[in-house]
């Protein structure tokens, strides 16, 4: 029958995902027939190729990938686009969070489950789960449902579901260890784990399992890779020579920005803000190690420093995870279970030394020597403020350590009662982080005392007379926590399924279920962060939000005729308003939603499967999106000229030249649930036992999306978005300037469509078994409305879009494996197509001016080749060795501006480690 021939074998072939190949022994044997719950359905049934595209990543495929983390494993799947990587920790407070994103819909729309149950989400990303929360050593397989599943799982499952299935009923002792060493400097990593289990659930009526793993990752400095060593990048385009200048105007030999008091002056007589570099004014050239700032103007003629060379491309981290599971079979119809997962992730990210504003008092000695002589008489008369854009280079890089602790506990039972298969569980899950500053951030009192001394001169380079001494530096650096945050989730759920009545195609089945969850999300700023202990620092927003949700669903599987099965599902969810403990109020209204799904599978022959589905989905806004208060959010991602509308409104709040502006963020109590409609149509064919091919066309439309106007849009049309600008006082100097407000609204729409496909060919020969698997995703549409609009459509298809990302039309992976006795060799080719880069205006070397028009680079396609060899020394001892990125392919040049710290490359779309040799070994006692 098809369900045995195609279904079991296709599942064992991992449906063409990640390497799509499993061991020949697994291919040769049929799994024992048993009723199990498959991701995407609540009905226990015999494993078969279903109506929904569930892609399975087996234990062997995981090992063959060479992945050392769950994020490495998932983010290399062709169906994954739009995820968040660990490298964003450089210059953010992410703590190295990593997200999954199916079909470029985003981490907030991809539901991540652990053994079929939800985990506590990221505190600062609403519903998304940090993949670093998953215990890698305990993962038995991963099931990826690439179709919407809100009708079964509720909110967040618009893009699909990723279900990590952990080990169960394991006996024995296994030791695993691995090491990875790039052939370029830095980036070494190592891991070791132990797994121990005893008792057989069937014969002993119990099983206890414990597994522990430790991982360490060393840093990679920007200067240790050619592609990341500088922010001053010469390049050629269409026969011309350009320089891409992302150097910083904050340096030890600081620039100065002077503002004037124009009160009572006629418009024609008003003095515009003026900026220059005092060291160059005195010495005729920029200080050693500085560049002439290529974006300078007559009114703002600066020198700049190459700050990007001081950051890390890969942060340093340590990870510990412990998973323990117990199962007790009281009878053939009742089994109790308890699973506990504990994890700690310790990451330290280092970025360029602290850029701080230093007020220069008019008529001070420094002002009189380095500023006043270079102002006109009229300017000297009306000076209001002078501010040095100083960088505390002598104080070292800014080091941020984030310690993340995870606890996930589930207990419950499986039972068979009156023909029903019942599963009930209680869940307690907590995700907690502590962000600490360990270097480079300045103590307010001590640093103000230092810069207020008569010997301090912000306009001289490092090492000059008057530079801070080692003792002054050591006593001026802050060490300590700046914030703590956690998500605390409590839940209870129950689901049951059974056969109902007989139809021409077989027995119909029903699945029903209900769940209740309470989510408490808290963030507190440390005393030091709030009381001014840290120089120029704005504390994180404090909040204490709680929201509960209740849901119920029903699913019905109807085998109408022998070769046709139709399944329907409906669900109702209700979310309360957000209780704000800090204000004692409830923000937002109670929201509810009903969703449904209809799917069908048809097997006209034993070698052909046709399938399809149609359904609706929804997602509620994050608690912070609803209840968040307006707070400082750092600065804009890039620098801007002061827009004409803001000049007209209050020119005094404009900065001199092209500079970054302050940013504020807040919530919106009127936000409603986002909604979606989606469908899939697919087929699978197996014309012979050695060939399998399948493809699924999918389409997702979302409306009412929570969206906000991007800073780029707002600065480009500040008159239209005037309400999104306010004044903000620099906490370091008290000087006010314009600030951009980033707040969400229900207005966005998206439309994504594509094809997931896979092909597997396997043949046995006298010398062994050869298997070829090729799989990929071909995107047909990736359209979205511009932030803050519901009718201005754009896309990021093969192009760097306004969402600061690229949607790749084609991502593919090909794996060729040869098994010869105890040896297996595998070669993997990873491919993604090229794209049009972000539009930018670089410096034209020929004209010594900015280019007359913006250019867009053609970023080439990117392919890497991986090799792995596995050797079974004995039945107990296995060794795997391999080389990732065999050809040492560097990331291609990109001129994106969405990351203020990683310049010239995009770590999301390329390998930053380079060629890496690894060795893993496993011994079973």
C-alpha positions in Angstrom: 0.0 0.0 0.0 1.1 3.6 -0.5 1.2 4.4 3.2 3.8 1.7 3.7 5.8 2.2 0.4 5.8 6.0 0.2 5.0 7.1 3.7 7.4 5.2 5.9 10.3 5.4 3.4 9.7 9.1 2.7 9.6 9.9 6.4 12.8 7.9 6.8 14.3 9.9 4.0 13.6 13.0 6.0 11.4 14.3 3.2 14.4 15.8 1.6 15.4 18.1 4.5 18.8 19.1 5.7 20.7 16.2 4.0 17.7 14.1 3.3 19.6 10.9 3.8 19.4 8.2 6.4 21.5 5.1 7.0 21.0 2.2 4.6 20.0 0.0 7.5 17.1 2.3 8.3 16.0 2.3 4.7 16.0 -1.4 4.5 13.8 -2.1 7.5 10.1 -1.2 8.1 9.2 0.5 11.3 6.9 -1.4 13.6 3.3 -0.3 13.0 2.1 1.9 15.9 -0.3 4.7 16.5 1.5 7.9 17.1 0.7 11.6 17.1 2.3 13.5 14.2 3.0 17.2 14.3 0.1 19.0 12.6 -2.5 16.6 13.8 -4.0 15.7 17.2 -5.2 12.3 16.1 -3.0 9.3 16.8 -2.7 7.1 13.7 -0.3 4.8 11.8 2.6 6.8 10.5 2.0 7.7 6.8 2.6 10.5 4.4 -0.2 12.8 5.3 -2.2 15.7 3.8 0.2 18.3 5.4 3.8 18.8 4.5 5.6 17.5 7.6 9.4 17.3 7.1 11.4 15.1 9.4 15.0 15.7 10.4 16.2 12.4 11.8 19.0 11.7 14.3 21.3 10.5 11.6 20.6 13.6 9.5 21.4 15.8 12.5 24.7 14.1 13.0 25.6 14.2 9.3 25.0 18.0 9.2 27.9 18.7 11.5 25.7 21.2 13.4 26.8 22.0 16.9 23.7 23.9 17.9 20.0 23.7 17.2 20.2 27.1 15.5 23.0 25.8 13.1 20.8 22.8 12.3 17.6 24.6 11.6 18.8 27.8 10.0 20.5 25.9 7.2 17.3 24.3 6.0 16.2 25.7 2.6 12.7 26.4 4.0 14.1 28.7 6.6 14.4 32.4 5.8 14.1 35.5 7.8 15.5 34.1 11.1 17.6 35.9 13.7 21.2 34.8 14.2 23.5 34.8 17.3 25.8 37.4 15.7 23.2 40.1 16.3 24.6 40.2 19.9 27.2 42.6 18.5 25.8 45.9 19.6 22.4 44.8 20.8 20.9 43.5 24.0 19.8 40.2 22.4 22.0 38.1 24.4 22.7 36.0 21.3 19.1 35.0 20.7 18.5 32.8 17.7 15.1 32.4 16.1 13.5 30.0 13.5 11.5 31.4 10.6 9.7 29.3 8.1 9.3 30.7 4.6 10.5 34.2 5.5 7.4 34.9 7.5 9.4 35.7 10.7 10.1 34.2 14.1 7.0 35.6 15.6 4.9 33.5 13.2 6.8 30.2 13.6 5.7 28.1 16.6 8.5 26.2 18.3 7.4 23.2 20.5 9.3 20.9 22.7 7.8 17.4 22.7 4.6 18.9 21.4 4.3 21.6 24.0 5.0 25.3 24.1 8.0 26.9 25.8 8.3 30.2 27.5 9.0 32.8 24.8 11.7 35.4 24.6 11.0 38.1 27.1 11.8 40.8 24.6 10.4 39.1 21.5 6.9 38.3 22.5 5.9 34.9 21.3 9.2 33.8 19.6 11.3 31.0 21.3 15.1 31.3 21.5 16.6 28.2 19.9 19.3 28.3 22.4 16.7 27.0 24.9 16.6 23.6 23.2 18.9 20.9 24.7 20.8 19.7 21.6 22.1 16.5 23.1 18.6 15.3 23.9 17.1 15.9 20.4 16.0 12.6 18.8 14.5 14.2 15.7 12.8 17.4 14.5 9.4 17.6 12.8 8.9 20.7 10.7 5.3 21.5 9.6 5.6 24.0 6.8 1.9 24.9 6.7 -0.2 27.1 9.0 -1.5 25.3 12.1 -3.4 27.9 14.1 -6.5 25.7 14.0 -4.7 23.2 16.2 -2.1 25.1 18.1 -3.5 28.6 18.3 -1.7 31.8 17.8 1.9 32.1 16.4 1.6 29.1 14.1 0.8 31.0 10.9 4.1 30.0 9.2 4.1 26.5 10.6 5.4 24.5 13.5 8.8 23.2 14.5 8.5 20.3 17.0 11.7 19.0 18.8 11.1 15.4 19.8 13.5 14.5 22.6 14.9 11.1 23.5 12.6 8.6 25.2 13.0 5.0 26.6 16.8 5.1 26.2 19.0 2.4 27.9 22.7 2.4 28.4 25.5 5.0 28.6 26.7 7.1 25.7 29.6 9.6 25.8 30.0 12.2 23.0 32.6 14.8 22.3 33.5 17.1 19.4 35.9 19.9 18.5 35.8 22.4 15.6 38.8 24.4 14.5 38.6 27.0 11.7 41.7 27.2 9.5 41.6 30.9 10.0 42.4 32.4 13.4 39.8 32.4 16.2 36.4 30.7 16.4 37.4 27.3 17.9 34.6 25.4 19.6 34.2 22.2 21.6 31.5 20.2 23.2 31.1 17.1 25.3 28.0 15.3 26.5 26.9 12.2 28.5 23.6 10.4 28.1 22.4 7.7 30.6 19.2 5.7 30.6 18.0 2.6 32.4 14.8 0.6 32.5 12.7 -0.5 29.6 9.2 1.0 29.5 7.7 -2.2 28.1 9.4 -4.8 30.1 10.4 -3.0 33.3 7.4 -0.6 33.3 9.7 2.4 33.8 12.5 4.4 32.1 14.8 7.1 33.5 16.9 9.2 31.1 19.4 11.9 31.8 21.6 13.8 29.4 24.1 16.7 30.0 26.1 18.7 27.5 28.6 21.5 27.7 29.6 23.7 24.7 32.2 26.4 24.3 32.6 28.9 21.5 35.7 31.1 21.2 35.4 34.6 19.6 36.4 35.7 16.2 37.7 39.3 16.0 36.8 41.4 13.0 40.5 41.8 12.2 40.9 38.0 11.9 38.9 37.9 8.7 39.7 39.9 5.6 36.0 40.7 4.9 35.3 42.3 8.3 38.5 44.1 9.2 37.6 47.6 8.2 34.7 50.0 7.8 36.6 52.0 5.1 36.1 49.8 2.1 37.5 50.6 -1.4 35.6 48.8 -4.2 34.9 48.9 -7.9 31.5 49.1 -9.7 30.9 49.4 -13.4 34.5 50.5 -14.1 34.6 53.2 -11.4 36.5 53.3 -8.1 34.5 54.0 -4.9 35.0 54.0 -1.2 32.3 52.8 1.2 32.8 54.9 4.3 31.1 53.6 7.5 33.8 55.0 9.8 32.6 56.8 12.9 32.8 60.5 13.7 33.3 59.6 17.4 37.0 59.3 18.1 39.6 60.0 20.7 40.7 63.0 18.8 37.1 64.2 18.8 35.2 66.3 16.4 33.2 69.2 17.8 29.6 70.3 17.0 28.7 73.9 17.8 25.1 75.2 18.1 24.2 78.8 18.2 21.5 80.9 19.8 19.5 82.5 17.0 16.9 84.1 19.2 15.6 87.3 17.7 17.5 86.8 14.4 15.9 87.0 11.0 15.8 83.8 9.1 18.4 85.0 6.6 20.8 85.8 9.5 20.4 82.6 11.5 23.6 80.7 12.1 23.4 77.0 11.2 25.0 74.4 13.4 28.7 74.0 12.6 31.1 71.1 13.1 34.8 70.4 12.5 37.8 68.5 13.8 40.0 70.7 16.1 43.1 68.4 15.8 43.0 68.8 12.0 42.4 72.5 12.3 45.6 72.8 14.4 47.8 70.3 12.7 46.5 70.4 9.1 45.6 66.7 9.0 43.6 64.1 10.9 45.2 62.4 13.9 47.1 59.1 13.2 44.6 56.2 12.6 41.9 58.6 11.5 40.4 59.2 8.1 38.9 62.3 6.5 35.2 61.7 6.9 33.9 61.2 3.3 30.4 62.3 4.2 31.6 65.7 5.4 30.0 68.9 4.3 31.2 72.5 4.6 29.1 72.9 7.7 30.3 69.6 9.2 33.9 68.8 8.2 34.9 65.8 10.3 37.6 63.2 10.8 36.6 59.6 11.5 37.9 56.5 13.1 37.6 52.8 11.8 35.6 51.5 14.8 34.4 48.4 13.0 37.9 46.9 13.2 37.5 46.6 17.0 34.4 44.4 17.1 33.8 40.7 17.0 32.1 38.8 14.2 31.5 35.8 16.3 30.9 36.3 20.1 32.4 34.2 22.8 29.9 31.9 24.5 29.4 28.9 26.9 26.4 26.7 27.0 25.2 24.0 29.5 22.1 21.9 29.2 20.6 19.2 31.3 17.6 17.1 30.3 16.1 14.4 32.4 13.0 12.3 31.7 11.0 9.7 33.7 8.2 7.4 32.5 6.3 5.0 34.6 3.8 2.5 33.1 1.3 1.7 35.8 -0.7 -0.4 33.4 -1.1 -1.1 29.7 -3.5 1.8 29.7 -1.8 4.4 31.9 1.7 5.9 31.7 2.8 8.9 33.7 5.7 11.0 32.6 7.8 14.0 33.8 10.4 15.9 31.7 12.8 18.5 33.0 15.1 20.6 30.8 17.5 23.1 32.3 19.9 25.3 30.4 22.3 28.2 30.8 23.8 30.2 28.0 26.6 32.6 28.8 27.5 35.0 25.9 29.9 38.0 25.9 29.8 40.4 22.9 32.4 43.0 22.4 32.0 46.1 20.3 33.8 49.4 19.6 34.8 51.6 22.5 32.2 53.8 24.0 31.2 56.9 21.9 30.1 59.6 24.4 29.2 63.2 24.1 31.4 65.6 26.1 30.2 69.1 26.7 33.0 71.7 26.1 32.3 74.8 28.2 32.6 78.1 26.3 35.6 80.1 27.4 37.3 77.1 29.0 41.0 76.5 28.3 40.2 73.7 25.8 37.5 75.7 24.1 39.7 78.8 23.8 42.5 76.8 22.3 40.8 74.3 20.0 37.3 75.7 19.2 37.1 79.5 19.5 40.0 80.3 17.0 38.1 78.4 14.2 34.8 80.2 14.6 34.0 83.5 12.9 33.4 86.6 15.1 29.7 86.3 14.6 29.7 82.6 15.5 31.8 83.3 18.6 29.3 85.9 19.7 26.3 83.6 19.5 27.7 80.2 20.7 25.2 78.3 22.7 26.8 74.9 23.1 29.9 73.0 22.0 29.9 69.2 22.1 32.8 66.9 21.5 32.0 63.6 19.9 34.5 61.7 22.0 35.2 57.9 21.9 36.7 56.4 25.1 39.2 54.3 23.3 41.6 54.1 26.2 38.9 52.5 28.3 38.6 49.4 26.0 35.8 47.8 24.0 32.3 47.8 25.3 31.8 44.3 26.7 28.3 43.0 27.4 27.7 39.6 29.1 24.3 38.1 29.0 23.5 35.0 31.1 20.3 33.2 30.0 18.7 30.6 32.2 16.0 28.3 31.0 13.8 25.8 32.9 11.1 23.8 31.3 9.2 21.2 33.2 6.2 19.1 32.0 4.4 16.3 33.9 1.3 14.4 32.9 0.0 11.1 31.7 -0.9 9.1 28.6 -4.0 6.9 29.0 -6.4 4.8 27.1 -9.9 5.2 28.4 -13.1 3.9 26.8 -11.5 3.8 23.4 -10.0 7.3 23.8 -6.2 8.0 23.6 -5.7 10.7 26.2 -2.7 12.9 26.9 -2.8 15.6 29.7 0.1 17.7 30.9 1.0 20.5 33.3 3.8 22.8 32.1 6.0 25.3 33.9 8.5 27.1 31.6 10.7 30.0 32.4 13.2 32.0 30.3 15.4 34.4 32.3 18.2 36.7 31.3 20.7 38.9 33.2 22.5 41.5 31.1 25.8 42.7 32.6 28.4 45.2 31.5 31.9 43.9 32.0 34.1 46.5 30.3 34.1 49.8 28.4 31.0 51.4 30.0 31.8 54.4 32.2 31.0 55.4 35.7 29.2 58.7 35.6 30.7 60.4 38.7 34.3 59.2 38.0 34.2 59.9 34.3 32.7 63.4 34.7 35.4 64.2 37.3 38.1 63.0 34.8 36.8 65.0 31.8 36.2 68.0 34.0 39.8 68.2 35.1 42.1 70.8 33.6 44.3 68.1 32.0 41.6 66.3 30.0 41.5 67.2 26.3 39.0 65.4 24.1 40.7 66.8 20.9 44.0 65.0 21.3 44.7 61.4 20.2 45.3 58.4 22.5 48.6 58.6 24.3 48.9 62.4 24.3 49.8 64.3 27.4 46.7 64.5 29.6 45.3 61.2 28.4 43.8 59.1 31.2 46.2 57.0 33.3 45.7 53.3 33.8 44.6 54.0 37.4 42.0 56.6 36.2 40.8 54.2 33.5 40.4 51.3 36.0 38.5 53.4 38.5 36.1 54.8 35.8 34.8 51.6 34.3 31.4 50.2 35.4 31.0 46.5 36.2 27.6 45.1 37.0 24.1 44.2 35.9 22.0 46.7 34.0 18.8 44.7 33.7 17.1 41.4 34.4 14.1 40.0 32.5 12.1 36.8 32.4 9.1 35.1 30.8 7.2 32.8 33.2 4.6 30.5 31.6 2.2 28.1 33.4 -0.1 25.9 31.3 -2.4 22.9 31.4 -3.6 21.1 28.4 -5.4 17.9 27.5 -6.1 16.3 24.2 -7.8 13.0 23.2 -8.5 11.1 20.0 -10.4 8.0 19.0 -12.0 6.2 16.1 -15.7 7.1 15.5 -17.6 5.4 12.8 -16.7 3.5 9.6 -16.7 5.0 6.2 -16.0 3.4 2.8 -12.4 4.3 3.2 -12.0 3.0 6.7 -12.6 4.2 10.3 -13.1 8.0 10.9 -11.3 9.5 13.8 -11.8 12.6 16.0 -9.3 14.6 18.1 -10.4 17.2 20.7 -8.4 19.3 23.1 -8.3 22.3 25.3 -5.5 24.4 27.0 -5.0 27.2 29.4 -1.9 29.4 29.6 -0.8 32.3 31.8 2.3 34.3 30.7 4.0 36.7 33.0 6.8 38.9 31.4 8.9 41.1 33.7 11.8 43.4 33.1 13.6 45.4 35.8 16.5 47.8 35.4 19.3 47.6 38.0 19.7 50.4 40.5 22.9 51.4 38.8 21.1 51.7 35.4 18.4 53.9 36.9 20.3 56.2 39.3 22.8 57.7 37.0 25.7 55.5 37.9 26.6 54.9 34.3 27.6 57.8 32.1 25.3 58.8 29.3 23.1 55.7 29.9 19.3 55.4 29.6 17.8 52.5 31.6 15.7 49.8 30.0 12.0 50.1 30.3 10.6 48.3 33.4 7.4 46.3 33.1 5.5 43.5 34.7 2.9 42.2 32.3 0.5 39.2 32.6 -1.9 37.8 30.2 -3.9 34.5 30.1 -5.3 32.6 27.2 -7.8 29.8 26.8 -8.3 27.6 23.7 -10.2 24.6 22.5 -10.1 22.6 19.2 -11.7 19.7 17.4 -10.3 17.7 14.5 -12.1 15.1 12.3 -10.4 12.7 9.9 -12.8 11.3 7.3 -11.6 8.5 4.9 -14.4 9.1 2.4 -13.3 6.4 0.0 -10.3 4.0 -0.1 -7.9 6.5 -1.6 -9.3 9.8 -0.3 -9.1 11.2 3.2 -10.4 14.6 4.3 -9.5 16.2 7.6 -11.1 19.3 9.1 -10.2 21.2 12.2 -11.6 24.2 14.1 -10.3 26.1 17.1 -11.4 29.0 19.3 -9.0 31.1 21.4 -9.5 33.9 23.9 -6.8 36.2 25.2 -7.3 38.6 28.1 -6.1 42.1 28.2 -2.6 42.8 29.5 -2.4 43.3 33.2 0.3 45.9 34.1 1.4 45.3 37.7 3.5 48.4 37.7 0.5 50.7 37.0 -2.2 48.5 38.4 -4.2 48.7 35.2 -5.2 46.4 32.4 -4.2 47.6 29.0 -5.9 46.5 25.8 -9.1 44.6 25.4 -10.0 40.9 25.6 -9.5 39.4 22.2 -10.7 36.2 20.6 -10.4 34.4 17.3 -11.8 31.3 15.6 -9.8 29.5 12.9 -10.3 26.5 10.8 -8.4 24.2 8.4 -9.5 21.7 5.7 -7.0 19.3 4.2 -7.1 16.2 2.0 -4.9 13.4 0.7 -5.6 11.4 -2.4 -3.6 8.3 -3.7 -4.8 7.5 -7.2 -2.1 4.8 -7.3 0.3 3.3 -4.8 3.1 5.4 -6.3 1.4 8.8 -6.3 0.1 11.0 -3.5 -1.8 14.3 -4.1 -2.5 16.5 -1.1 -3.8 20.0 -0.3 -5.1 22.2 2.5 -6.8 25.5 3.1 -7.0 27.3 6.4 -7.0 30.5 8.5 -4.7 31.7 11.2 -4.1 34.5 13.6 -1.6 36.0 16.0 -2.1 38.3 18.9 0.2 41.2 19.5 3.0 40.8 22.0 2.3 42.1 25.5 4.9 44.9 25.1 3.4 45.9 21.8 0.1 46.5 23.5 1.2 47.8 26.9 4.6 49.3 26.4 5.3 52.9 27.5 7.3 55.3 25.5 11.0 54.9 26.5 14.4 55.7 25.0 15.5 53.0 22.5 19.0 54.1 21.6 19.8 55.7 18.3 18.8 55.2 14.7 20.5 52.5 12.7 22.1 55.0 10.4 22.9 58.7 10.1 20.5 61.2 8.5 20.5 64.9 7.5 17.9 66.8 9.4 14.7 66.7 7.3 13.3 70.0 5.9 10.1 69.5 7.8 12.0 69.3 11.1 14.1 72.3 10.2 11.0 74.3 9.6 9.5 73.1 12.9 12.5 73.7 15.1 15.9 74.0 13.6 17.5 74.2 17.0 16.8 70.5 17.5 18.7 69.5 14.3 22.2 68.1 14.5 25.1 69.4 12.5 25.6 67.3 9.4 24.6 63.8 8.7 24.4 62.0 12.1 22.4 59.5 14.0 19.3 60.6 16.0 17.8 59.4 19.2 15.1 56.7 19.1 12.1 56.1 21.4 9.9 53.0 21.5 6.4 52.4 22.9 3.2 50.3 22.6 -0.4 50.6 21.4 -3.4 49.5 23.5 -5.7 49.4 20.4 -3.8 46.6 18.6 -6.0 43.8 17.3 -5.0 40.2 16.3 -3.3 39.7 13.0 -5.0 37.3 10.6 -4.0 35.0 7.8 -5.4 32.8 5.0 -3.2 30.1 3.5 -3.3 27.0 1.3 -0.9 24.3 0.1 -1.1 22.0 -2.9 1.4 19.2 -3.4 2.3 15.8 -4.6 4.8 13.0 -4.0 5.7 10.2 -6.4 7.8 7.1 -6.0 8.0 5.4 -9.4 10.5 2.9 -8.0 12.0 1.9 -4.7 15.1 4.0 -5.4 13.4 7.3 -6.4 11.2 9.7 -4.5 10.2 13.2 -5.7 7.8 15.7 -4.2 6.8 19.3 -4.3 4.4 21.5 -2.3 3.1 24.9 -3.5 2.2 27.1 -0.5 0.6 30.5 -0.2 0.2 32.7 2.9 -1.6 36.1 3.0 -1.6 38.1 6.2 -3.6 41.2 7.0 -4.0 43.5 10.0 -0.3 43.1 10.7 1.3 44.9 13.5 3.6 47.4 11.7 5.5 50.6 12.3 6.9 53.3 10.1 10.6 52.6 9.6 13.2 55.3 10.4 14.2 55.5 6.7 10.6 56.3 5.7 10.1 58.8 8.5 13.3 60.7 7.8 12.5 60.6 4.0 9.1 62.2 4.6 9.2 63.8 8.0 6.3 66.1 7.0 3.9 63.1 6.5 5.1 61.4 9.7 5.6 64.6 11.8 3.8 63.0 14.8 6.5 60.4 15.0 9.2 63.0 15.9 9.7 64.5 19.4 12.5 66.2 21.3 14.8 64.3 23.5 17.5 65.4 25.9 20.9 63.7 25.6 21.3 62.1 29.1 25.0 62.9 29.0 24.8 66.6 28.1 21.2 67.6 28.6 21.2 69.0 25.0 17.9 68.5 23.2 17.6 67.2 19.6 15.0 65.5 17.5 14.2 61.9 18.3 12.2 59.3 16.2 9.3 57.4 17.8 8.9 53.8 16.9 5.4 52.6 17.8 3.3 49.8 16.3 -0.1 49.9 14.5 -2.4 47.4 12.8 -1.9 48.2 9.2 0.5 45.9 7.5 -0.2 43.2 4.9 2.0 40.5 3.4 1.7 37.9 0.7 4.3 35.1 0.5 4.2 32.1 -2.0 6.7 29.5 -2.9 7.4 25.8 -3.7 9.2 23.4 -1.4 10.7 20.4 -3.3 12.9 17.4 -2.8 14.3 14.6 -4.8 16.0 11.5 -3.4 17.7 8.8 -5.4 19.3 5.7 -3.8 20.9 2.6 -5.3 22.8 -0.4 -3.9 25.9 -1.6 -5.7 28.4 -4.4 -5.0 30.7 -1.8 -3.4 28.1 -0.1 -1.3 25.0 2.2 -1.3 24.9 5.6 -3.0 22.3 8.2 -2.2 21.7 11.6 -3.7 19.3 14.0 -2.1 18.5 17.5 -3.5 16.0 19.7 -1.9 15.2 23.4 -1.8 12.7 26.2 -1.7 11.7 28.3 -4.7 10.1 31.6 -3.7 7.4 33.0 -6.0 6.3 36.0 -4.0 7.5 37.9 -1.0 5.4 41.1 -1.0 4.7 43.3 2.0 3.3 46.8 2.5 5.7 49.5 3.4 5.8 50.0 7.1 3.0 52.3 8.2 0.9 51.7 5.0 -1.7 49.2 3.9 -1.6 49.8 0.1 2.0 50.7 -0.8 3.4 47.3 -1.7 7.0 46.4 -2.1 9.1 43.2 -1.8 12.6 41.9 -0.9 12.7 39.3 -3.6 16.4 38.9 -4.5 16.8 42.5 -3.3 17.7 44.2 -0.1 14.3 45.6 0.9 12.9 48.3 3.2 12.6 45.6 5.9 16.5 45.4 5.9 16.4 41.8 4.6 16.6 39.7 1.5 14.2 37.1 0.4 16.1 34.6 -1.7 14.2 33.1 -4.7 16.2 29.9 -4.6 17.9 28.2 -1.7 18.9 24.6 -2.2 21.0 21.8 -0.7 22.4 18.7 -2.4 23.9 15.8 -0.5 25.7 12.9 -2.0 26.5 9.9 0.3 28.4 6.7 -0.2 28.1 3.9 2.3 30.7 1.2 2.1 30.6 -1.2 5.1 31.7 0.7 8.2 32.6 3.8 6.3 30.2 6.6 5.0 31.3 9.6 3.0 29.0 12.5 2.4 29.5 15.7 0.3 27.0 18.6 0.8 26.6 21.6 -1.4 24.7 24.6 0.0 23.4 27.3 -2.4 21.6 30.6 -2.3 21.2 32.9 -5.3 22.6 36.4 -5.6 20.7 39.6 -5.0 20.6 43.4 -5.4 22.2 45.1 -2.5 20.9 48.1 -0.5 21.0 51.4 -2.4 23.8 53.6 -1.2 25.8 56.7 -2.2 29.5 55.9 -1.8 32.5 58.2 -2.3 33.6 58.6 -5.9 37.4 58.5 -5.9 37.6 60.1 -9.4 35.6 63.2 -8.4 36.6 63.2 -4.7 32.9 63.7 -3.9 29.9 61.5 -3.1 28.6 59.7 -6.2 26.1 61.7 -8.2 23.5 58.9 -7.9 22.9 55.9 -5.6 24.3 52.6 -6.7 23.3 49.0 -5.9 25.8 46.3 -6.0 25.0 42.9 -7.5 25.8 40.6 -4.5 26.8 37.3 -6.1 25.3 33.9 -5.3 26.9 32.1 -2.4 27.7 28.4 -2.3 29.7 26.3 0.2 30.8 22.7 0.1 31.0 20.5 3.2 32.5 17.0 3.6 31.9 14.4 6.3 33.3 11.0 6.8 31.8 8.6 9.4 33.7 5.5 10.5 32.2 2.8 12.7 35.2 1.4 14.6 32.9 -1.0 16.3 29.3 -1.4 17.2 29.9 0.8 20.2 32.4 3.4 18.9 31.7 5.8 16.0 33.9 8.7 14.7 32.8 11.5 12.4 35.2 14.0 10.9 34.6 16.7 8.4 35.3 20.0 6.8 32.7 22.8 6.6 33.1 25.3 3.9 35.8 23.2 2.2 36.7 26.0 -0.3 36.9 28.7 2.5 34.3 30.8 0.8 34.2 34.3 2.3 30.9 36.3 2.6 30.4 38.6 -0.4 30.6 42.3 -0.1 27.4 44.1 0.8 27.0 47.8 1.6 24.0 47.3 3.9 23.5 49.9 6.7 21.1 47.8 8.9 23.9 46.8 11.3 25.9 49.6 12.9 28.7 47.2 14.0 29.1 44.5 11.3 30.1 46.3 8.1 30.8 45.0 4.6 29.2 41.6 5.0 25.9 40.0 6.1 26.4 37.3 8.6 22.8 36.1 8.1 23.4 34.9 4.6 27.0 33.6 4.7 29.6 31.7 6.7 31.8 34.0 8.8 34.0 31.3 10.3 35.4 30.1 7.0 36.9 26.7 6.4 36.4 24.7 9.6 37.7 21.2 10.4 35.8 19.2 13.0 35.9 15.8 14.7 33.1 14.2 16.7 33.1 10.8 18.4 30.5 8.8 20.2 31.0 5.7 22.4 28.1 3.6 23.7 28.6 1.3 26.7 
